[in-house]
Amino acid sequence: MPTVKDVSVRKPTDDEIAKCKSWPIWTCEPSRFDWDYTQTETCLILAGSVEVSDRPETEESVSFGPGDLVRFPVGLKCVWDVKEPVKKHYNFS
């Protein structure tokens, strides 16, 4: 089973940013919730701050914010802790 260690966080290329701009936008106020990935998600963070940890909880977590391109693997079970309001482009595949 994937863990947060399998989450990819990096700065996108200009071409990747252009592609992401055609994807839908999702927003979320500060909150904490469980999430199970039944598909791979790629997202471009436009605003906010998030920390994602494994579920069941371990000491591992990954954080990301504006300008990050994040990829979540299918099968990941995690907890999203939205620290600052988030706005992102997202795509499931």
C-alpha atoms as one frame of an Amber mdcrd trajectory, in Angstrom:
protein
   0.000   0.000   0.000   1.349   3.469  -0.877   2.333   5.873   1.901   2.966
   9.615   1.987   6.583   8.767   1.096   5.185   7.952  -2.364   3.658  11.427
  -2.786   5.654  13.511  -5.277   6.075  17.245  -4.603   8.074  19.385  -7.030
   8.085  22.629  -8.972   6.401  22.250 -12.386   7.769  23.292 -15.752   6.122
  26.145 -17.684   4.513  23.567 -20.007   3.089  21.647 -17.042   1.669  24.873
 -15.564  -0.031  25.676 -18.875  -1.573  22.179 -18.992  -2.788  22.394 -15.375
  -4.638  25.653 -16.078  -7.180  23.697 -18.157  -8.072  21.479 -15.170 -10.930
  22.181 -12.721 -10.309  24.186  -9.545 -10.987  22.903  -6.025 -10.974  25.051
  -2.894 -11.094  24.163   0.793 -11.120  26.151   4.022  -8.882  25.095   6.935
 -10.019  21.656   8.041  -8.863  18.099   8.700 -10.344  15.072   6.921  -9.613
  11.504   5.795  -9.140  10.799   2.089  -8.696   7.551   0.123  -7.236   7.794
  -3.390  -9.100   5.442  -5.746  -7.347   7.128  -8.689  -4.019   8.917  -9.127
  -4.394  12.659  -8.563  -2.075  15.349  -9.897  -2.629  18.898  -8.703  -1.061
  22.334  -8.961  -1.343  24.269  -5.705  -2.290  27.901  -6.339  -2.730  29.032
  -2.717  -2.724  27.679   0.812  -0.799  25.263   2.967  -1.468  21.555   3.509
   0.118  18.726   5.484  -0.855  15.175   4.518  -0.126  12.219   6.805  -0.612
   8.468   6.539  -3.748   6.747   7.780  -3.441   4.929  10.053  -1.213   7.657
  11.406   2.556   7.278  11.440   5.255   9.848  12.046   5.477  10.475   8.289
   3.911  13.479   6.573   4.376  15.639   3.496   3.702  19.383   3.215   3.119
  21.551   0.183   1.986  25.008  -0.827   1.731  27.548  -3.657   3.616  26.644
  -6.813   3.963  22.935  -5.986   2.940  20.198  -8.407   1.781  17.268  -6.265
   1.044  13.687  -7.332  -0.872  11.301  -5.062  -0.707   7.572  -5.906  -3.780
   5.369  -6.256  -4.364   3.372  -3.058  -3.059   6.049  -0.670  -5.081   6.370
   2.548  -4.295   9.645   4.236  -5.393  12.556   6.391  -5.473  16.041   4.865
  -4.729  18.847   7.329  -5.506  22.098   5.522  -3.596  24.761   7.475  -4.439
  27.745   5.226  -7.276  27.972   2.667  -6.342  25.917  -0.401  -6.984  26.550
  -4.071  -5.706  24.038  -6.610  -6.089  22.788 -10.160  -6.587  19.011 -10.095
  -6.783  16.026 -12.422  -7.630  12.376 -11.683  -6.311   9.600 -13.922
